[in-house]
């Protein structure tokens, strides 16, 4: 599986293509001037932290910006500490539906839905 990497976070080609389709769809529907997908970690969720995905019009000056060539992913510095070594992927083969997933080596446990995790 090919991937585009920053020093501590990578994005698979499959995730990059899906982000590009989402951004293009937003532009077609007259949505805001979306330029990237933001990946963030927030306190909460059943395991302590939860992943958040959203569209971003203008990244902050201190964001890590990963430009895959077809899509951009932005991560704030605080979230990057908890995402170091992680990979963003997109899964459309699950019976649960299609979704973005983060493979995070720092996660010591996660909840059943996969959107919440804890660190040791």
NORPE-V59114 format. One record per backbone hydrogen bond with DSSP energy under -1.0 kcal/mol. NH is the residue of the N-H (numbers start at 1). CO is the residue of the C=O. E is the energy in kcal/mol with one decimal. If there is no record, write none. Layout:
NH & CO & E
NH & CO & E
//
This chain:
4 & 11 & -2.8
6 & 9 & -3.1
10 & 86 & -2.0
11 & 4 & -2.8
12 & 88 & -2.6
13 & 2 & -1.7
16 & 12 & -2.4
17 & 13 & -2.6
18 & 14 & -1.8
19 & 15 & -2.5
20 & 16 & -2.3
21 & 17 & -2.0
22 & 18 & -2.2
23 & 19 & -2.8
24 & 20 & -2.3
25 & 21 & -2.3
26 & 22 & -2.3
27 & 23 & -2.1
28 & 24 & -2.2
29 & 25 & -1.9
30 & 27 & -1.2
31 & 26 & -2.8
34 & 32 & -2.5
35 & 56 & -2.7
36 & 56 & -1.8
37 & 72 & -2.3
38 & 54 & -3.7
39 & 74 & -2.4
40 & 52 & -2.5
42 & 50 & -2.8
44 & 48 & -2.5
49 & 117 & -2.2
50 & 42 & -2.6
51 & 115 & -2.3
52 & 40 & -2.5
54 & 38 & -1.8
56 & 36 & -2.9
63 & 60 & -1.5
64 & 75 & -3.1
66 & 73 & -3.3
68 & 71 & -3.1
73 & 66 & -2.3
74 & 37 & -2.5
75 & 64 & -2.0
80 & 76 & -2.3
81 & 77 & -1.3
83 & 79 & -1.0
85 & 8 & -2.9
86 & 83 & -2.5
87 & 103 & -1.4
88 & 10 & -2.9
89 & 101 & -2.8
91 & 99 & -3.1
97 & 94 & -1.2
99 & 91 & -2.3
101 & 89 & -2.7
103 & 87 & -2.8
107 & 104 & -1.2
108 & 118 & -2.8
109 & 118 & -1.2
111 & 116 & -1.8
117 & 49 & -2.5
118 & 109 & -2.3
//
